[in-house]
């Protein structure tokens, strides 16, 4: 083989090797990016049980004043972008609420069958948007009640994931 042919052969094989290296490194990079793309939103997203705790649980409250709902709705970011019309806070220890998942099964408002009604009355506070109140000045009526509550539960870990109502 003449020197010129050897040089061209060497250039081709070097180019081929560069392409092979690229594909060898590219495939794992694509896989890593796909995994991160799928896992990252899952890790960052709040679970339904965590959302339930943040939205509805306030177990340490011994007294509820008339300004309770206005304060809690701001503190829990329930008045960002709009006024949430109704929310209920539960003033019981979390284990007392979680045990409802093993109590009377009832149909949820949305028709699903994973709701359960507490066998005993619980201390709750209903917060309802006052008539004529509009964003950004959300003004709520505070009403303390003793009622049985209905919650939706996830079967996997028997966690409360949704407040469905009170009776």
Order of alpha helices (4+ residues) and beta strands (2+ residues): alpha-alpha-alpha-beta-alpha-beta-beta-beta-beta-beta-beta
